[in-house]
Amino acid sequence: MRIDILTLFPDMCKAVYSESIIGRALSKGIIEIHSHNIRDFTQDKHKRVDDSPYGGGMGMLMQAQPIYDCYKSVCDSVGKKTHLIYLSPQGTVLTQKRAVELSKLDNITLLCGHYEGIDERVLEEIVDEEISIGDFVLTGGELPALVLIDCIARMVDGVLPNEEAFSCESHYSGLLEHPQYTKPYEWNGIKVPDVLISGHHANIEKWKREQSLKRTFERRPDLLENASLSDFDRKFLDNLKNSVEDLD
């Protein structure tokens, strides 16, 4: 998979994606990530990439021409039009489901805005979708782009040891992940649940599922509306609801 980032701060991006799991995937050639400095494509002799907005308003807007030429350069390098995502607070909020879908693409390009935004004309010309990482505002699109890269890249074949490394994580299955424990067996007087050291695989898996359901019910009940639930899951949740109602 190849990912291209259009940004005013390529070094900021490289400092993050060159580390940890993504960094190792890059060194193995499993994925490619290229950062492109939009400023390199300006036709302004002073290297300006922004100007004041028509109609007035606070701040400055990034100009269409440098962004468009930067994107065309990426397409020329790849040999085709790539799927361009604009990281924007006005976009559709990122979900694990969308990240899985994007991880199946061969090429994606991420556009990072800055200042007060980007000239609408270039957005209409090249953007395929807008994605937000949450209902809040950041200084630029670099951090959201890095979040999206991390979320997508770890699901590309070969980045993690096996599918189980991510398929049991929070949100992947529509539920939050169950509690986890490591050595020592007892810490600060608190012991690891006995079922986890029982060696009984079926009981362990049952416990994990129940704890995942319980945690989702308590912390993110909204997720249960779209989660894939078995008859066992529904019965367990009904019992949880009844116990809460009894306490009330």
N, C-alpha and C positions, 0 to 999 in steps of 0.2 A: 504494500500500500504506500502511496506517495501523498504527503500532505504538504501544501504550500501555505505560507503565512504572509499576507501583505500587511506591513506594519511600519510605523515610524521608529520602532525600537527593537530591531532584530536581535541585538545582543541580550536584551532583557529576556526574550523568548528562549534563546539558545542556552542561557544559564540554567533554565528550568528543565527543558526537555532533554538535555544531555546527561541528566542524572538518573539514578535508580533504574527501575524496570524499563522505562522508555529508552533511557540511555543505552542499556545493554541490548535492547532490540535494534537500536540504530547501529551499534557496533557490529552486530551479527548480520546486518543487511536485511532484516525481516521487514522493516519499514524504512521509509525515507522521509525526512522532514527538512524543508528548505525555507529559510526566512528571507524575505525580499524587502529591501528598504524602499518605500514608496518615494522618498525624497530623491532617490537616484534617477527617477523618471520625470522630474519636473523640467519644464522648459524655461523656467524663470532663472535669470542669471544669479539671483541671490538665494537660490534653492528654496524659495517659499513654496509651500504646498497648501496654504490656507488663505482665506480672505474674509472680509466682513459680509454678513448675509444681506441680500436684497430685502427691503422692507423693514430693516432695522432689527434690533435685538441684541442681546448680550453675547459676547464671545465671538469666535471665528469658526468658519466652516472649512472642512477639507475640500479641495477643488476636485473636479471630475477628471481632468486630463491626466494628472500623474497616476491616479488610481487605475484608470482605464488602461493606460499604457503598461503599467506594471502587470495587470492581469493578462493582457494580450501577450506579454513576454512569457508568462508562465504557460499559457496555452500553447504557444509556439514551442516551448521547451518540451512539454508533454506530448505534443503532436495532435492534440484535440482540445475541445472545450472541456474544462473541468467543472465539477459541481461547486459553485461558489456559495459560501455561507457568510452572511454578515452578522457579526456578533452585536446584538442590539437589545436594549431594554424593551423595545417594542416587538421583539420576536416571540415565537412560540417557546414556552418554557421547556428546557431540555429534560427529557425523560430517559430512563434506561432503555426503553423500547426503541426510541429514536436513535440512541447511540448504537444499539445492536444493528439497526438497519444501515446506518452510515458506515459501520465497520465492514460491510460487505462490498463497498465501493472501492474501485482501484485508485481513484484520485479525488481528493477534495481540496478546495482552496478556502482559506479563512481570511476574511477582511476585518481588520481591526480599526475601528474609528477612533478619533481623538478630538480634542477641543469640544465644540458644541454639536458636532455631527458631520455629516457628509452631504454634499450636493445631491439632491434627490435624483437628478437626471442620470447619474452614473449608477445609482442603485437600481433604477428601473431598467437600465441597459444590461447589467451583468449579473445581478443577484438572483440566485435560484430559491433561496429561503433565508429567513432571519431567525436566529436562535438567541434566546436569553437564558442565563443561568439562574435567574431569580428576579423577584420584584424589588430591585434596588438599583442604584446608579453608581457606576464606577468611573474613574478618570478616563479610561480607554478600554479598548477591546482586547488588549493583550492577555490579561488574566482570564477572562472568559474563554479565549481561544485555547489557552493552555489547559484549562479545566476540560474542555471538550476533547482536546488531543489525548489527554490522559484517559478519559472515559472511553474513547473509541479504540485507541491503539492497544489497550490491554486485552481486547477481545479479538484482535487479529490473530489468526493461527500462528502458533509458535512463540508469541510474546510471553505468555504464561505457560507453565509446564503442561497443563491439561485444562480441558473445559471446566472440570470440577473446581478449579482454582477461582473461577468467577461465578459459576452458575449457582452456587449456594449463598452468594453474598446478598446483602440487603438490596431490595428493589429489583434484582434480576428476575426473580420468580413472582414479583408482585407483593412480597412480604418482607418484613424486616428480618435480619438474621438473628438466630438464637444466640444466647450468651456463650462465651468461650472461656476456657481456662487452660493454664499451663502449670508447670512445676514451680514451686513446691506444692505438694498435695494440700498442706495447711499453711495459711499465711494470715497473720494477725488474728489467729483464732478461728478463721473461716476456712472450711474444708470444701474441696471440690465435690459437687454432687456425686453420690455413690454410683448412680447409674452409669456415669461416664468411665468408671474404672471397673465396671462389672464384667466387661468382655462380651456382653450379650448384645450383638449387633442390632437385632430387631428392636430391643428395648431402647437402645441408644438413639436410633433413628426416630422412634416414636417420641421420645423425650425432646429431641431437637425440633421436631415438627410442632409439638405442643407449645414449646417455648417461643418459637417463631410466631405462631398464631397469637399467643398471649401478649407478646411484646408489641405486635402490630395493633392488636385490639386496644392496648393501653396507650400507645404513643401516636399511632397513625391510623385510626379506624377508617379514615377515608380511603385507604388503599384496599381495604377488604371489598369494596364495591366492584372492583375490576379484577380481583385476584382469582386464580383458578383454584376452586375449593372442592374437595371430595366430600362425600357424605360424612365421613369421620370428622373432617375439619368443621363442617357446619354444626354437627352435634357438639363438638368441643366448644365452639364459639357460643352456642346457645346456652351451654352450662355456665360459661363465663359470664354472659349477660345476666342470667338468672341469679348468680351469686352476687353480682354487683347490685342488682335490684333488691335483693334480700337485705344487703347492708344498708341501703338507703331507707 
